[in-house]
Amino acid sequence: MQYLGSIGVGLVWGWLLSSRSFVNRPVVVISLTLSPALLSAEVFWLAGLRSMWIFLAAVVAAAFVHSQWRRELRQHYETQTQEF
């Protein structure tokens, strides 16, 4: 059950980290770079080493999927505006 929690937290956190719409202040940038390390330490402390690696893999997977989705949306709407 702890693996599912690690995956869930990782997916949410990866999605949040890859949405760069709110990164405009240095304090936010610093907190977003330190927070995955703190969350990894918390997952390790609560659930163990394997759960920590699962958490990090879920963060990377969610960030990749979200960045690809945003890229496709950007391309789609750029081509639509060029047609008009």
N, C-alpha and C positions, 0 to 999 in steps of 0.2 A: 504494500500500500504506500510505503514511503517513496517508492519510485514514481508512482503516479503524481504525488504531490510535487516532487522535484521537476517532473516534466511540465506540470501545469504552471508552476511559478516561472520556470524557464521560458515557456512559450509566451506568457504574458510579458515578462521582462524583456525578452528579445524584441517583441513587437513594439514595446514602448521605446526602447533604445533606438530602433531604426526609424522611428518617426521624428525626423529632425525639424519639425515645424516650430518647436518651442525652444530650440537652442539658439539663444541670441545674447545671453549674458554669461560672463566667465564663471560666475558662481554655479550656474546650472551645468555648464560643461564640466567643471571639476566634480560636482556631485554625481553626474552621470558616468564619469570614468571611475570613480571610487566605489560607487554602489554595487556593481557586479562583484567586485572583490569581497565586499562585506557580505553580500548575499551568498556567495560561494562558501565563505567561512561559516556562515550560519547553517547552511545546508549540510556542510561537513560535520559541524558540531551536533546537529540534531539527528542526522540520518546516516552519516558515514561517507566514506570516500567514494564508493560506487555511485551513490546518489548525487554527490557533487559533480562527478563527471557527466552523469545523465543530465543534470541541470545545465551545465555549460554547453553540452551538445544541443539541448533544446533552445537555449538562448541563440546560438549560432544559426540553427535551422530556422527559427522564427524571424530573426533579423534578415536572413537571406531571402526568405519567401516574401517578407514585407517589402524589401528593397526592390525585388523583381516585379512585384505587383505595382508599386509606385512608378517604376520605369515604364511598364506597359501602359499604365494609365496616362502618363505624360506623353508618350508617343502617340497614343490614340487621340488624345485631345489636341495635340499639335497638328496632326494631319487633318482633323476635322475643321480646325480654324483656318487652315490654309486653303481648304476647298471653297470656303465662302468668299 
